[in-house]
Amino acid sequence: MSDIPFPPRAWITAFLGIARRETLRFVNQRGRFLAALVRPLVWLFIFAAGFRAVLGLSITPPYQTYVLYEVYVTPGLVAMIQLFNGMQSSLSMVYDRETGAMRTLLVSPFPRWFLLASKLVAGVVVSIIQVFTFLAIAWFWGIRPPAIGYLTVLPALILAGLMLGAMGLFLSSAIRQLENFAGVMNFVIFPMFFASSALYPLWRMRESSTLLHDICAINPFTHAVELIRFALYAQVNWLSLAVVLGCLAGFFGAAVFMYDPAKGLWARRKGGG
């Protein structure tokens, strides 16, 4: 890595180049955009309608009154979009590694943390577009948080998207084959989603199983969901904010370390080989 200082314009040009590549990939994969919407819409239109009569919800923050089940699950479905997008964005890293395209990126004289952060930010922008499209559809279904919530939720979406994307980057650093990553995605995504507060409040988990409640309470995805849920109603869940920031720093730091050929997993594999 070069120690030559770069002018600000060079940093901006490098970031825009990476962001443009991610944007073109997203634009050329229209099926990815539709798939990101189909999953949460199925939960909202079908499962939420069926569970409405089964699952009663008490008044819990940030809600000031009783809410329908579809209102409760909407923040969890928003986080689901970001979780899947973060994993799919990381999937492209494994693909680029197999095709050799990532070698071109990582031999750049720019710091590795900057290159990974640029890709991470570009992926989050794509996920936010998907999220607001979903919220627009949900609005016609009667899911209507306060108007200010569509603005106050933006910082929460950025932080949650960065945290989930950084987790995907970390996982992709340890996987060398595209086929293996698909299995890891299922192993990570579904336990994180179902063992969280996305579909059921934590107090219901406690009624069912104390152990399950504790697992959900320490799940980073739970705190991403709660951060988004409170932000949609112009409130802040400080515990969730702290957990998301801490997990973001941890996952991203681990990803930068693992993608360093001199220090990370690649170096140990090369040495072992």
N, C-alpha and C positions, 0 to 999 in steps of 0.2 A: 504493500500500500504506500503510495507516495505521500511525503510530508509537505509537498508544495502547497502553499495556501491558494485557495481559489477565490476569485471575486464573487460577490453576491449574485451577480447575473449568471455565473456558471452553475451555482447551486440551484437556482430557479430553473434554468434550462434542463438540468439533469432531472429534477423532480417532474417537470412538465413532460419530459420524454417518457418517463416510467408511467406517469398517470395516463398519458395518451395511449400507451400500449395496452394498459388495463381497460381503458374505456373502449378502444376498438375491439378488444376481445369480448367485452360485454355486449357491444352493439351487434357484433357478428354472431353471437350466440343467443338468439331471441328465445330459444327454448329454455335457456337458463333463467331468463326473466319471468317467463310464464310459470315454470316449475316452482320458482321462489314464491309465487302468489298462490298457486293451487293448494299447496300443503296447508297454509294457515286458513285459507278460505274454506277448505273442507272441514276443518275443525270448527270454524265459526258458524258455518251454515248448517252443518249436519250434527256433529257431536255436541256442540253447545246447545242446540235446540233439544236434543234428546236428554241431556243431563240437566236441563233447566228445572224439570219437575222433580229430579232426584236429589240434587245437591242444593241445600239451603245455605245461604251465606249471611252471616251476621254482619253488623255494622263494624267494619274494621278500617283503620286509616289506610289510604287517604280518603276513603268514601265517607260522606256525611249521612248517608241513608242506606237502606237496603238497595242492592243493585242486582240486575239480572246476571245470570252466569256468563252470558256472552260478553257483558261489559267487563266482568272480572278477568276473563281469559285473554282479552285483547292485548294487554301489555306483554303477556307471556308469548303470544303468537308473534308480536313484533320482535321480541328477542329471539324467537325461533328463526325468523327470517335472517337476522344478523348472524346467528350461530351457523346456519347452513351456508350463508354467503362466505363467512370466514373460513369454513372448511373447504369450500369449493375454490376460493382464492388460493388457499394453500395447496390444493390439489394441483393447481397449475404450476406450482414450484416443483413438484415431483415430476410433472410432465416436462417442464423445461430442463430439468436435470437429465432426464432420459434422452432428450433430443440434443442436448449440448448448448441450448440457448442460455441457460443460467450461467454457464462458464463465462460467456461474454459479459454478463451483468456484473459478476463478482470480481472480474479482473479490472474493473473500472478503478481509477485512482481515487475515487471518492470513498469515504469511510463506509465500512460495511453496514454500520448501524443506520447511516443515512439512506443507503439503498433499500434496506429492509423496511425502514420507516416510511419511505416514499411509496413502496408497494402496499404497505399496510394502510396508509391514508387513502390511497386510490381505491382500495377495496371497500373501505368504510363509506366513501362517497357513493359508490355503487349501491351499497346496502341501504343507505338512507333514501335514495331514490325509490328503491323497492318498498321500503317501509311506508313512505308517504303515499305511494300508490295504493298500498293495502289499506291505510287509514282512510283514504278517500272513498274506497269501495265500502269499508265498514261504516262510514258516515251515512250512506244510503240505506244501510241495514239497521240504522238506529243507534249505532255506537257513536255518541257525540259528547266527547269530553269538552270542558270549557275551551272557548276559542283561543285563549291565551296559552292553553296547554300545547297546542301545535307548535308554538314558539319555544316554550320552556322545556319541551321534551328534546329539543335539538342537542343541547350539550350532553344530556344523558345518552342519546343515541350515539354520539361521537365516542364517548368514553366506553360504553358497552361494546360498540363495534370494534374499537381498538383492542380492548381486552380479549374478546373472543377471536379476533383475527390474529393477535399475538399468540394465543394458545394454539391456533392452527399452524402458524409458522413454526412454533416449537416442535409440534408433532411431525410436521413435514421434514424437519431437519434430521430426524432419526429414521426415515423411511426412504429407501432407495428405489423401490419398484412401485409403479402405478397401481398394480393389482393389490398390493398389501395395504396401500393407503385407503382404498375403498372399505376394506374390512375394519380398519382402525376407526374410520369415520363413524361406522355404525356402532362400534363398541363404545365410542365416546359420546356421540350426539344423543342417542336415545336414552342412556342412563342419566345424562346430565339434564335432559329435558323433562323426563318423567319424575325423576327424584329432585324436584324443585317446586317452587310455589307458582309455576306457570299455570297449572291446571287446577290446583287445590290450595287453599290457604294453609299456612303452617299449623294453625290450631287444629285443623281437621287431621293433619298428619299425626299430631300428638295424640289425638283420640284413638287413632288406629294403632300406632306403634311409636314408642318413645325413641327407639333406635332409628326408625325411618325419619322421624322428625329431626333428629340430630344430624343425620346424613344430609337432609335437605337444607338444614340451617347453615352447614359449612360448604355447601355447593356454590361455587362462584357464579354459576348461572342463576341461582336464586337471587343473588344480590344484583345481578344485571337486570333481572325482571323487576325487582322492587324499585330500583333506581328509576327505571322507565315508568313504572306505575305511578310513583309519587310525582315525577316530573310532568306527567300528563295532566296532573291536577295542580300544577304550579307549586309543588312542595318538594322538599329535599329529605331523603332518607339518609342521614349522615353516616350510619353504620354501613349501609350498602355502598355509599360513595367511597368510604375508606377502603372497603374490601375490594371494590372494582379497581381503584387506583393501585392498591398493593399488588393485586394479581396482574394488572397490566405491566407494572414494573418488573415483576418476577418473570412472567412469561416472555416479555420482550428481551430482557437481559439474558435469559436462557437461550432464546433463539439466536441472538447475536453471537453468543459463545459457541453454540453448536454449529453455526455456519462459518466459523473461523477454521480454515483448513489446518492451521497450526495448533489449535487448541481443542477443537470440538470432537464430535464423534467420528468424523471422517479421518482425523489424525490417528485416533486410537485404532480404527479399523485398518488403516494403512500400515500402522506399526504391527498390528496383530497378524496381518497378511504376510 
